[in-house]
């Protein structure tokens, strides 16, 4: 991290991402890692890690806002559930090989909401359409000062051994044969 703190680092960031990063700093303190473009906290709150980024993305679901803070959990998503999650919210990112899922939004509460609904979709408790409708309802309820249970805490336990290295389809013999064919073409 050098001798610059996260608070010093974000002074140079655009207002949109600076504001989001300051919310994380206010909640979890100074990050463990700080670069010119990212701040990283490991094991903060319920998260495997939290990354606040200088780069932000416009997101219009459920209402226009910016996304610049990613919250990660260990979670195994079956391959057939990846497409429904992409339809639910483009800011929910599945890294199947690493066994991680993250949500990228403006703040921790919205990431809790997105990941709780991700779990509901994966477990079959909600359809994509129902999850999107509930997201919009709770997002509006937050503004109304109404209860927002999906924004309070993770409603599932992150997994263990969630990595999915996939299945091998090429044998050592296949690879050796391909290398030999490549040598003959050279």
C-alpha positions as MATLAB code, in Angstrom:
seq = 'XXXXXXXXXXXXXXXXXXXXXXXXXXXXXXXXXXXXXXXXXXXXXXXXXXXXXXXXXXXXXXXXXXXXXXXXXXXXXXXXXXXXXXXXXXXXXXXXXXXXXXXXXXXXXXXXXXXXXXXXXXXXXXXXXXXXXXXXXXXXXXXXXXXXXXXXXXXXXXXXXXXXXXXXXXXXXXXXXXXXXXXXXX';
ca = [
       0.000    0.000    0.000;
       2.983    2.273    0.331;
       2.482    5.260    2.602;
      -0.825    6.418    1.075;
      -4.035    5.525    2.834;
      -7.275    4.681    1.096;
      -8.631    8.038    2.215;
      -5.711    9.807    0.531;
      -6.029    7.667   -2.604;
      -9.694    8.461   -3.244;
      -9.082   12.222   -3.141;
      -8.058   11.948   -6.801;
     -11.060    9.826   -7.840;
     -14.214   11.054   -9.600;
     -16.927   12.140   -7.148;
     -19.165    9.169   -7.997;
     -16.620    6.516   -7.069;
     -15.052    8.605   -4.289;
     -18.392    8.831   -2.459;
     -18.964    5.059   -2.734;
     -15.414    4.282   -1.522;
     -15.819    6.609    1.462;
     -18.910    4.639    2.547;
     -16.770    1.495    2.685;
     -13.946    3.294    4.515;
     -16.488    4.642    7.029;
     -17.805    1.114    7.614;
     -14.609   -0.985    7.629;
     -11.761    1.484    8.114;
      -8.733    1.816    5.902;
      -8.305   -0.898    3.258;
      -5.652   -3.590    3.366;
      -4.560   -2.680   -0.151;
      -4.683    0.643   -1.966;
      -3.642    1.316   -5.541;
      -4.365    4.322   -7.716;
      -7.431    2.509   -9.087;
      -8.711    0.184   -6.330;
      -9.079   -0.239   -2.588;
      -9.408   -3.785   -1.190;
     -10.625   -5.085    2.173;
     -10.394   -8.822    2.977;
     -12.722  -10.522    5.448;
     -14.655   -7.310    6.092;
     -18.091   -7.948    7.564;
     -19.760  -10.908    5.853;
     -17.582  -10.566    2.763;
     -14.692  -12.575    1.428;
     -13.478   -9.232    0.116;
     -14.740   -5.804   -0.857;
     -13.214   -3.819   -3.717;
     -13.948   -0.137   -4.261;
     -12.911    0.982   -7.718;
     -12.044    4.359   -9.201;
     -13.850    3.162  -12.323;
     -17.612    3.319  -12.096;
     -20.339    2.044  -14.371;
     -23.756    3.500  -15.076;
     -26.508    1.079  -14.073;
     -30.198    1.741  -14.663;
     -31.754   -1.182  -12.778;
     -33.909   -0.590  -10.805;
     -33.248    3.171  -11.110;
     -30.243    5.086  -12.480;
     -27.197    4.922  -10.212;
     -23.503    4.121  -10.438;
     -21.753    0.846   -9.610;
     -18.224    0.976   -8.206;
     -18.097   -1.224   -5.077;
     -17.936   -5.017   -5.439;
     -18.679   -7.369   -2.560;
     -17.558  -10.999   -2.938;
     -18.707  -14.257   -1.332;
     -17.674  -17.867   -1.831;
     -20.630  -19.504   -3.561;
     -21.032  -22.318   -6.078;
     -23.437  -21.509   -8.875;
     -24.484  -24.455  -11.035;
     -23.722  -23.688  -14.707;
     -27.401  -23.799  -15.665;
     -28.115  -20.965  -13.200;
     -25.566  -18.547  -14.694;
     -27.833  -17.341  -17.515;
     -30.787  -16.616  -15.181;
     -28.449  -14.608  -12.922;
     -27.262  -12.563  -15.898;
     -30.906  -11.842  -16.760;
     -31.597  -10.852  -13.144;
     -28.871   -8.236  -12.726;
     -25.845   -7.521  -14.889;
     -23.927   -6.383  -11.818;
     -24.040   -9.863  -10.285;
     -20.892  -11.604  -11.506;
     -20.304  -15.347  -11.262;
     -16.723  -16.622  -11.340;
     -17.483  -20.318  -11.585;
     -13.862  -21.477  -11.637;
     -12.958  -19.535   -8.480;
     -16.277  -20.354   -6.821;
     -17.095  -16.720   -6.153;
     -20.061  -14.474   -6.769;
     -19.911  -10.717   -6.464;
     -22.339   -7.860   -6.710;
     -21.224   -4.418   -7.856;
     -23.294   -1.428   -6.829;
     -22.970    1.869   -4.990;
     -23.079    0.500   -1.457;
     -23.027   -2.579    0.734;
     -26.806   -2.610    1.267;
     -27.519   -2.874   -2.457;
     -24.899   -5.630   -2.759;
     -26.580   -7.531    0.077;
     -29.911   -7.171   -1.726;
     -28.500   -8.407   -5.044;
     -26.659  -11.375   -3.547;
     -29.583  -12.439   -1.382;
     -31.776  -12.447   -4.476;
     -29.041  -14.298   -6.394;
     -29.278  -17.025   -3.761;
     -33.077  -17.105   -4.057;
     -32.772  -17.626   -7.823;
     -30.104  -20.336   -7.514;
     -32.070  -22.165   -4.811;
     -35.276  -21.975   -6.862;
     -37.154  -19.819   -4.345;
     -37.651  -16.979   -6.859;
     -37.867  -16.596  -10.596;
     -35.822  -13.925  -12.358;
     -38.961  -11.810  -12.790;
     -39.931  -12.153   -9.122;
     -36.385  -11.305   -8.005;
     -36.314   -8.171  -10.192;
     -39.704   -7.074   -8.852;
     -38.610   -7.674   -5.250;
     -35.350   -5.797   -5.857;
     -37.295   -2.763   -7.113;
     -39.709   -2.956   -4.152;
     -36.960   -3.138   -1.536;
     -34.925   -0.438   -3.281;
     -37.957    1.882   -3.087;
     -38.731    0.783    0.482;
     -35.194    1.803    1.482;
     -35.930    5.320    0.203;
     -39.289    5.315    2.035;
     -37.645    4.341    5.303;
     -39.560    1.047    5.297;
     -38.085   -2.298    6.450;
     -35.587   -3.784    4.000;
     -34.741   -7.296    5.257;
     -32.678   -8.278    2.206;
     -30.422   -5.233    2.731;
     -29.621   -5.981    6.389;
     -27.502   -9.148    6.194;
     -26.702  -12.147    4.060;
     -29.643  -14.559    4.247;
     -27.436  -17.547    3.386;
     -24.083  -18.882    4.496;
     -21.252  -18.463    1.999;
     -19.946  -21.854    0.953;
     -16.724  -23.743    1.367;
     -14.932  -25.606   -1.405;
     -16.992  -23.666   -3.952;
     -14.426  -23.655   -6.772;
     -15.518  -25.496   -9.900;
     -12.482  -26.462  -11.981;
     -14.810  -27.980  -14.648;
     -14.205  -31.291  -16.446;
     -11.188  -32.296  -18.454;
     -11.956  -33.023  -22.112;
      -8.423  -33.403  -23.539;
      -6.277  -36.337  -22.392;
      -2.489  -36.181  -22.134;
      -2.406  -38.286  -25.293;
      -4.650  -35.768  -27.087;
      -2.306  -32.951  -26.086;
       0.803  -34.874  -27.153;
      -0.803  -35.723  -30.523;
      -1.745  -32.062  -31.050;
       1.804  -30.953  -30.233;
       3.222  -33.474  -32.728;
       0.776  -32.265  -35.402;
       1.874  -28.708  -34.688;
       5.559  -29.642  -35.098;
       4.841  -31.286  -38.468;
       3.117  -28.124  -39.721;
       6.000  -25.884  -38.663;
];
